[in-house]
Amino acid sequence: MLPPKMPSRRRFSIQMNKDLRDVLQPIHVRAFHFLQRNLGSGLSYNSHIEHVVEHPITDMEAFINLLKCALGTGCLAMPRAYYNAGWLLGLISTILLGSFVVYAMHVLLNDINSLCKRHKFSTLNYSETMELAVLNGPQWLQPLGKLLACQVDVFLCVYHFGVDCVYVVFVAKSVKELGDIYLRPIDIRFYMALLTLPLLLTFLIRDLKYLVPFAIVSNMLMLTSFAIICSYIFCNLPSLEERQAVQVWTHYPLVFGTILFAIESVGMILTLRMNMQKPEHYLGTFGILNRAMFIVIAFYAAFGFFGYWQYGDATASSILNNLPINEILPQCVRAMLALAIFFSYALQGYVAIEIIWRNYMLPRLVDNATRSLEYLVRMAMVIASVLCAIAYPDFGLLLSLVGSFCLAQVGLIYPGIINLCVCYDQGYGRFKLLLFRSLAFIVVGLGGGIAGTVTSLALMREQLKDIDN
């Protein structure tokens, strides 16, 4: 039971029919008390019901944060993805898969808003949307509502936690490469341990709005770094005929995971819309989401294409490894990217910590125990991400595994299930096109996710065997 002084009891009430309220009460009566505050799991805006955001962000701030989430370490692995696919298949895959997942996000956001209007909610997060949608769906699926809702939160947390682990590996590896030049060589795990305290300081920032300055600095550093990298990529390009247009299909599942990891950030995509002053500007043909993701997909396609064109079979898992380490400019790139990713750590971890804290811990606490315990949870997450990075510091395969396993679920499969259930009682339109759309999300997510996960795990086992030998 909630403490009687919870402010949500005064501010928010659930307006819905009694039978549905009785079914949802075990989760939503405990969960909805924090909906007037920042929430890690994504929310949808319903213009017919007033919703107050404690610290709203502007359209430009949302655009900057969205670019920052999408432009990360995944970009550096895109040339390797094109090596695994071939330049032609890589271009087609980046554009089609990128557009496909953005379209899935549009469908998901529209379904959230549809459920809000239908049941008189001001907001719904991702997991609550899943449960409510399933209760509106086929009868045989309804008993799985709570399980699927929990899975949504689990996969969102695992994904964003995995991103933070990748970020720790990347920053430590970049610092080590510079340290080996100007200092004596030290094990990369030592650098990871040294990152713990600085990361803790940034992760103690609790409000999304106050992370915007970090995102601005990070974007500037990223753009400068990519400009320098492009100067090396475009220099003396060989003949394109020397590069494979289509590679063998053996490693193509890695391409699926890499592209998903690079482009998709479903938790932050949904969260940003909730925290906007004018969330109605988020969607639409020329909305913030489409503008930001158009830039991201176009840049990733060009960066991967020209990176593979330049380095061919020598393309490394991170394009930084193809740059001459002894030159000043590549060293500056490593330093700037390390700093940019360092500033991005708290933004990615925001989603995971908010789901864990506000969905599952805060409802069970009294007011005087919240602030100090939240800081302890944040500290624990930073330490856990550093320990995971120390345990397995492989950048490329870790990136592909996280993308294949988690994003296929939350970015494609679950939006497909939600859309299938939302449209169930209203019909699927002419020729059942909406049904086929939902099934397409599920099939692509299942196929790509399973193949990418199996391939990544197989390559990880091979690497571990090589280390043992």
C-alpha positions as CSV (number, residue, x, y, z in Angstrom):
1,M,0.0,0.0,0.0
2,L,1.2,3.5,-0.8
3,P,2.1,5.8,2.1
4,P,-0.8,8.2,2.8
5,K,1.3,11.3,2.1
6,M,2.1,10.4,-1.5
7,P,1.4,13.5,-3.5
8,S,0.0,11.5,-6.4
9,R,-3.1,10.6,-4.3
10,R,-4.0,14.3,-4.4
11,R,-3.0,15.0,-8.0
12,F,-3.9,12.0,-10.0
13,S,-6.9,9.6,-10.3
14,I,-7.4,6.8,-12.8
15,Q,-10.6,7.3,-14.8
16,M,-11.7,4.0,-16.3
17,N,-14.4,1.4,-16.0
18,K,-14.6,-0.5,-12.8
19,D,-13.9,-4.0,-14.2
20,L,-10.7,-2.9,-16.0
21,R,-9.6,-1.0,-12.9
22,D,-9.9,-4.1,-10.8
23,V,-7.8,-6.1,-13.2
24,L,-5.0,-3.4,-13.4
25,Q,-5.0,-2.3,-9.7
26,P,-2.1,-4.5,-8.5
27,I,0.3,-2.6,-10.8
28,H,-1.2,0.7,-11.6
29,V,-2.4,1.9,-8.2
30,R,1.1,1.5,-7.1
31,A,2.8,2.7,-10.2
32,F,0.8,5.8,-11.2
33,H,1.8,7.9,-8.3
34,F,4.9,9.1,-10.0
35,L,3.4,10.0,-13.4
36,Q,3.6,13.7,-12.7
37,R,7.4,13.4,-12.3
38,N,10.1,12.3,-14.7
39,L,9.7,8.7,-15.7
40,G,12.3,6.5,-17.2
41,S,10.0,4.2,-19.2
42,G,8.5,6.0,-22.1
43,L,5.2,8.0,-21.9
44,S,2.7,9.2,-24.4
45,Y,1.0,12.6,-24.4
46,N,-2.8,12.9,-24.5
47,S,-3.8,16.4,-25.4
48,H,-7.4,15.9,-24.0
49,I,-6.1,15.5,-20.4
50,E,-3.9,18.0,-18.6
51,H,-0.5,16.7,-17.8
52,V,2.1,18.7,-15.8
53,V,5.8,18.1,-16.2
54,E,8.0,19.3,-13.3
55,H,10.9,20.4,-15.5
56,P,9.8,20.4,-19.1
57,I,12.3,20.5,-22.0
58,T,12.0,22.6,-25.1
59,D,11.8,21.3,-28.7
60,M,15.4,22.1,-29.3
61,E,16.5,20.4,-26.1
62,A,14.5,17.3,-27.1
63,F,16.2,17.4,-30.5
64,I,19.7,17.7,-29.0
65,N,19.1,14.8,-26.5
66,L,17.6,12.6,-29.3
67,L,20.6,13.2,-31.5
68,K,22.9,12.5,-28.6
69,C,21.2,9.1,-27.8
70,A,21.4,8.0,-31.5
71,L,24.9,9.3,-32.3
72,G,27.1,7.2,-30.1
73,T,29.6,4.4,-30.2
74,G,27.5,2.4,-32.6
75,C,28.5,4.8,-35.4
76,L,32.2,3.7,-35.1
77,A,31.1,0.1,-35.7
78,M,29.1,0.9,-38.9
79,P,32.1,0.4,-41.4
80,R,32.6,-3.1,-39.9
81,A,28.9,-3.8,-40.4
82,Y,29.3,-2.9,-44.0
83,Y,32.3,-5.2,-44.2
84,N,30.1,-8.1,-42.9
85,A,27.3,-7.2,-45.3
86,G,29.0,-5.7,-48.4
87,W,28.6,-2.0,-49.3
88,L,25.4,-2.4,-51.3
89,L,23.6,-4.7,-48.9
90,G,24.9,-2.5,-46.1
91,L,23.4,0.6,-47.6
92,I,20.0,-1.1,-48.2
93,S,20.0,-2.6,-44.7
94,T,20.8,0.7,-42.9
95,I,18.1,2.7,-44.8
96,L,15.4,0.0,-44.7
97,L,16.0,-1.3,-41.2
98,G,16.5,2.2,-39.8
99,S,13.3,3.5,-41.4
100,F,11.5,0.3,-40.2
101,V,12.4,0.8,-36.6
102,V,11.5,4.5,-36.7
103,Y,8.1,3.6,-38.2
104,A,7.7,1.0,-35.4
105,M,8.3,3.8,-32.9
106,H,5.6,5.9,-34.6
107,V,3.1,3.1,-34.4
108,L,4.0,2.5,-30.7
109,L,3.5,6.1,-29.8
110,N,0.2,6.3,-31.6
111,D,-1.0,3.1,-29.9
112,I,0.0,4.6,-26.5
113,N,-2.0,7.7,-27.3
114,S,-4.9,5.7,-28.5
115,L,-5.1,3.7,-25.2
116,C,-4.8,6.9,-23.2
117,K,-7.8,8.4,-25.0
118,R,-9.8,5.2,-24.9
119,H,-9.4,4.6,-21.1
120,K,-9.1,8.3,-20.0
121,F,-5.4,8.2,-18.9
122,S,-3.2,11.3,-19.1
123,T,-0.1,9.1,-19.6
124,L,1.0,5.5,-19.9
125,N,4.5,4.1,-19.8
126,Y,5.8,1.3,-22.0
127,S,5.1,-1.6,-19.7
128,E,1.7,-0.3,-18.6
129,T,0.8,0.1,-22.3
130,M,1.8,-3.5,-22.9
131,E,-0.4,-4.8,-20.1
132,L,-3.4,-2.6,-21.0
133,A,-3.1,-3.4,-24.7
134,V,-3.0,-7.2,-24.0
135,L,-6.2,-6.8,-21.9
136,N,-7.8,-5.3,-25.0
137,G,-6.5,-8.1,-27.2
138,P,-7.3,-11.7,-27.9
139,Q,-8.6,-13.7,-25.0
140,W,-5.9,-16.3,-25.1
141,L,-3.2,-13.7,-24.8
142,Q,-4.7,-11.8,-21.8
143,P,-3.2,-14.0,-19.1
144,L,0.2,-13.0,-20.3
145,G,-0.3,-9.3,-19.8
146,K,1.6,-8.9,-16.5
147,L,4.4,-11.1,-17.7
148,L,4.9,-9.2,-20.9
149,A,4.7,-5.9,-19.0
150,C,7.5,-7.0,-16.7
151,Q,9.5,-8.2,-19.7
152,V,9.3,-4.7,-21.3
153,D,10.8,-3.2,-18.2
154,V,13.5,-5.9,-17.9
155,F,14.6,-5.6,-21.6
156,L,14.6,-1.8,-21.4
157,C,16.8,-1.9,-18.3
158,V,19.1,-4.6,-19.7
159,Y,19.5,-2.6,-23.0
160,H,20.4,0.7,-21.4
161,F,22.6,-0.9,-18.8
162,G,24.3,-2.7,-21.6
163,V,24.9,0.6,-23.4
164,D,26.5,2.0,-20.3
165,C,28.8,-1.1,-20.1
166,V,29.8,-0.5,-23.8
167,Y,30.4,3.1,-22.9
168,V,32.7,2.2,-20.0
169,V,34.7,-0.2,-22.3
170,F,35.0,2.5,-25.0
171,V,36.1,5.3,-22.7
172,A,38.6,3.0,-20.9
173,K,40.0,1.7,-24.2
174,S,40.5,5.1,-25.7
175,V,42.2,6.4,-22.5
176,K,44.4,3.3,-22.4
177,E,45.5,3.8,-26.1
178,L,46.6,7.4,-25.2
179,G,48.1,6.3,-21.9
180,D,50.2,3.6,-23.6
181,I,51.7,6.4,-25.8
182,Y,52.6,9.0,-23.2
183,L,52.7,6.8,-20.1
184,R,53.7,3.2,-19.4
185,P,51.3,0.5,-20.5
186,I,48.6,-0.4,-18.0
187,D,45.9,-3.0,-18.1
188,I,42.6,-1.7,-19.5
189,R,40.7,-2.9,-16.4
190,F,42.7,-0.5,-14.3
191,Y,41.4,2.4,-16.4
192,M,37.8,1.1,-16.1
193,A,38.2,1.1,-12.3
194,L,39.5,4.7,-12.4
195,L,36.3,5.7,-14.3
196,T,34.1,4.7,-11.4
197,L,34.2,7.9,-9.4
198,P,33.8,10.4,-12.3
199,L,30.9,8.4,-13.7
200,L,29.3,8.4,-10.2
201,L,29.4,12.2,-10.1
202,T,27.6,12.6,-13.4
203,F,25.1,9.9,-12.6
204,L,24.0,11.6,-9.5
205,I,22.2,14.2,-11.6
206,R,18.6,13.2,-11.3
207,D,16.7,15.4,-13.7
208,L,16.7,15.0,-17.5
209,K,16.6,18.7,-18.1
210,Y,19.9,19.3,-16.3
211,L,21.6,16.7,-18.5
212,V,21.0,18.8,-21.6
213,P,24.3,20.8,-21.2
214,F,26.2,17.5,-21.1
215,A,24.4,16.5,-24.3
216,I,25.4,19.8,-26.0
217,V,29.0,19.4,-25.2
218,S,29.0,15.7,-26.2
219,N,27.4,16.5,-29.6
220,M,30.0,19.2,-30.3
221,L,32.8,16.8,-29.5
222,M,31.2,14.0,-31.5
223,L,30.7,16.2,-34.6
224,T,34.3,17.5,-34.4
225,S,35.6,14.0,-34.0
226,F,33.6,12.6,-36.9
227,A,34.8,15.5,-39.1
228,I,38.4,14.6,-38.5
229,I,37.7,10.9,-39.1
230,C,36.0,11.7,-42.4
231,S,39.1,13.6,-43.5
232,Y,41.0,10.3,-43.2
233,I,38.2,8.2,-44.8
234,F,37.8,10.5,-47.9
235,C,41.6,10.7,-48.5
236,N,42.7,8.7,-51.5
237,L,39.7,6.4,-51.8
238,P,40.5,3.2,-53.8
239,S,38.3,1.9,-56.6
240,L,34.9,0.8,-55.4
241,E,35.3,-2.3,-57.6
242,E,37.8,-3.6,-55.0
243,R,35.1,-3.8,-52.4
244,Q,32.4,-6.4,-52.2
245,A,28.8,-5.3,-52.9
246,V,27.3,-8.3,-51.2
247,Q,29.2,-10.5,-48.7
248,V,28.4,-14.1,-47.7
249,W,25.4,-14.3,-45.3
250,T,27.3,-15.9,-42.5
251,H,27.9,-12.8,-40.5
252,Y,24.9,-10.8,-41.7
253,P,23.1,-11.3,-38.3
254,L,25.9,-9.1,-36.8
255,V,24.9,-6.4,-39.2
256,F,21.3,-6.5,-37.8
257,G,22.5,-6.1,-34.2
258,T,25.0,-3.4,-35.0
259,I,22.5,-1.2,-37.0
260,L,19.8,-1.7,-34.3
261,F,22.3,-0.7,-31.6
262,A,23.5,2.3,-33.5
263,I,20.0,3.7,-34.4
264,E,17.5,2.6,-31.8
265,S,17.1,4.0,-28.3
266,V,13.4,3.3,-27.6
267,G,13.4,4.1,-23.9
268,M,14.8,7.6,-24.4
269,I,12.7,8.2,-27.6
270,L,9.6,7.7,-25.5
271,T,10.9,9.5,-22.4
272,L,11.8,12.7,-24.3
273,R,8.3,13.0,-25.7
274,M,6.9,12.9,-22.2
275,N,9.2,15.5,-20.8
276,M,8.6,18.1,-23.6
277,Q,6.8,21.4,-23.2
278,K,5.0,20.8,-26.5
279,P,4.9,17.0,-27.0
280,E,2.5,17.5,-30.0
281,H,5.6,18.6,-31.9
282,Y,7.3,15.3,-31.5
283,L,5.5,13.3,-34.1
284,G,4.3,14.2,-37.6
285,T,6.0,14.2,-41.0
286,F,8.4,17.0,-40.0
287,G,8.3,16.3,-36.3
288,I,11.3,16.2,-34.0
289,L,11.6,12.4,-34.1
290,N,11.6,12.3,-38.0
291,R,14.0,15.2,-38.3
292,A,16.5,13.8,-35.9
293,M,16.3,10.2,-37.1
294,F,16.6,11.3,-40.8
295,I,19.9,13.0,-39.9
296,V,21.1,9.9,-37.9
297,I,20.2,7.3,-40.6
298,A,21.7,9.4,-43.4
299,F,24.9,10.0,-41.5
300,Y,25.2,6.3,-40.4
301,A,24.7,5.1,-44.0
302,A,27.3,7.5,-45.4
303,F,29.8,6.8,-42.6
304,G,29.5,3.0,-42.9
305,F,29.7,3.1,-46.7
306,F,32.8,5.3,-47.0
307,G,34.5,3.7,-44.0
308,Y,34.3,0.3,-45.6
309,W,35.2,1.8,-49.0
310,Q,38.4,3.2,-47.6
311,Y,39.6,0.2,-45.5
312,G,38.0,-2.8,-47.1
313,D,39.0,-6.1,-45.5
314,A,41.1,-4.3,-43.0
315,T,38.1,-2.6,-41.5
316,A,38.3,-2.9,-37.7
317,S,35.4,-3.4,-35.2
318,S,35.9,0.3,-34.4
319,I,36.9,2.7,-37.1
320,L,39.3,4.3,-34.6
321,N,41.6,1.3,-34.9
322,N,42.1,2.0,-38.6
323,L,43.5,5.5,-37.8
324,P,47.2,6.0,-37.3
325,I,47.6,6.1,-33.6
326,N,50.9,7.9,-33.6
327,E,49.5,11.0,-35.3
328,I,48.2,13.9,-33.3
329,L,44.8,14.3,-35.0
330,P,43.7,10.6,-34.3
331,Q,44.9,11.0,-30.7
332,C,42.7,14.1,-30.4
333,V,39.8,12.2,-31.9
334,R,40.2,9.4,-29.3
335,A,40.3,12.0,-26.5
336,M,37.3,13.9,-27.7
337,L,35.2,10.8,-28.3
338,A,36.1,9.4,-24.9
339,L,35.0,12.7,-23.3
340,A,31.8,12.8,-25.5
341,I,30.8,9.2,-24.5
342,F,31.7,9.9,-20.9
343,F,29.2,12.8,-20.9
344,S,26.6,10.5,-22.6
345,Y,26.8,7.8,-19.8
346,A,24.3,9.5,-17.5
347,L,21.8,10.1,-20.3
348,Q,21.7,6.4,-21.3
349,G,21.5,5.2,-17.8
350,Y,18.7,7.6,-17.0
351,V,16.1,5.2,-18.5
352,A,17.2,2.1,-16.6
353,I,17.6,3.8,-13.2
354,E,14.2,5.5,-13.5
355,I,12.4,2.2,-14.3
356,I,14.1,0.4,-11.4
357,W,13.6,3.2,-9.0
358,R,10.3,4.7,-9.8
359,N,8.4,1.6,-11.0
360,Y,9.6,-0.9,-8.4
361,M,11.3,0.7,-5.4
362,L,9.8,4.1,-4.8
363,P,6.2,2.8,-4.4
364,R,7.3,0.7,-1.5
365,L,9.2,3.4,0.5
366,V,8.1,6.2,2.8
367,D,9.0,9.8,2.0
368,N,11.9,10.2,4.4
369,A,13.8,7.2,3.0
370,T,13.7,8.1,-0.7
371,R,16.5,10.6,-1.6
372,S,19.5,8.8,0.1
373,L,18.4,5.4,-1.1
374,E,18.0,6.6,-4.7
375,Y,21.6,7.9,-4.7
376,L,22.7,4.5,-3.4
377,V,20.8,2.8,-6.2
378,R,22.5,5.1,-8.7
379,M,25.9,4.3,-7.3
380,A,25.2,0.6,-7.4
381,M,24.3,0.8,-11.1
382,V,27.5,2.6,-12.0
383,I,29.6,0.1,-10.0
384,A,27.8,-2.8,-11.7
385,S,28.3,-1.4,-15.2
386,V,32.0,-1.0,-14.5
387,L,32.3,-4.6,-13.1
388,C,30.5,-6.0,-16.2
389,A,32.8,-4.1,-18.5
390,I,35.8,-5.4,-16.6
391,A,34.5,-8.9,-16.9
392,Y,34.1,-8.8,-20.7
393,P,35.9,-5.8,-22.4
394,D,35.2,-6.7,-26.0
395,F,33.7,-3.7,-27.8
396,G,32.3,-5.0,-31.1
397,L,30.6,-8.2,-30.1
398,L,29.2,-6.7,-26.9
399,L,27.6,-4.0,-29.0
400,S,26.1,-6.5,-31.4
401,L,24.8,-8.8,-28.7
402,V,23.1,-6.0,-26.8
403,G,21.5,-4.7,-30.0
404,S,20.3,-8.1,-31.2
405,F,19.0,-9.4,-28.0
406,C,17.3,-6.4,-26.4
407,L,16.4,-4.0,-29.2
408,A,14.7,-6.6,-31.3
409,Q,12.4,-7.1,-28.3
410,V,11.6,-3.6,-27.3
411,G,12.0,-1.9,-30.7
412,L,10.1,-4.4,-32.9
413,I,8.5,-7.4,-31.2
414,Y,6.7,-5.6,-28.4
415,P,5.4,-2.7,-30.6
416,G,4.1,-5.4,-32.9
417,I,2.3,-7.2,-30.1
418,I,0.8,-3.9,-28.7
419,N,-0.4,-2.9,-32.2
420,L,-2.0,-6.3,-32.8
421,C,-3.9,-6.0,-29.5
422,V,-4.9,-2.4,-29.9
423,C,-6.4,-3.0,-33.3
424,Y,-8.0,-6.3,-32.2
425,D,-11.5,-5.0,-31.3
426,Q,-11.6,-2.3,-34.0
427,G,-10.5,-4.5,-36.9
428,Y,-7.3,-4.6,-39.0
429,G,-8.6,-2.6,-41.9
430,R,-8.9,-3.5,-45.5
431,F,-7.2,-6.8,-46.5
432,K,-6.1,-6.9,-42.8
433,L,-3.1,-4.7,-43.6
434,L,-2.7,-3.6,-40.0
435,L,-2.5,-7.3,-38.9
436,F,0.2,-8.0,-41.5
437,R,2.0,-4.8,-40.3
438,S,2.0,-6.1,-36.7
439,L,3.2,-9.5,-37.7
440,A,6.0,-8.0,-39.8
441,F,7.3,-6.2,-36.7
442,I,7.2,-9.4,-34.8
443,V,8.8,-11.6,-37.5
444,V,11.6,-9.2,-38.3
445,G,12.4,-8.8,-34.6
446,L,12.3,-12.5,-33.9
447,G,14.4,-13.5,-36.9
448,G,17.0,-10.8,-36.6
449,G,17.2,-11.0,-32.8
450,I,17.6,-14.7,-32.6
451,A,20.1,-14.9,-35.5
452,G,22.2,-11.9,-34.2
453,T,22.2,-13.2,-30.6
454,V,23.3,-16.7,-31.7
455,T,26.0,-15.4,-34.0
456,S,27.4,-13.0,-31.3
457,L,27.5,-15.7,-28.7
458,A,29.2,-18.1,-31.0
459,L,31.9,-15.6,-31.8
460,M,32.3,-14.8,-28.1
461,R,32.9,-18.5,-27.4
462,E,35.5,-18.6,-30.2
463,Q,37.3,-15.7,-28.7
464,L,37.3,-17.2,-25.2
465,K,38.7,-20.5,-26.7
466,D,41.5,-18.5,-28.4
467,I,42.3,-16.8,-25.1
468,D,42.4,-20.1,-23.2
469,N,44.7,-21.6,-25.8
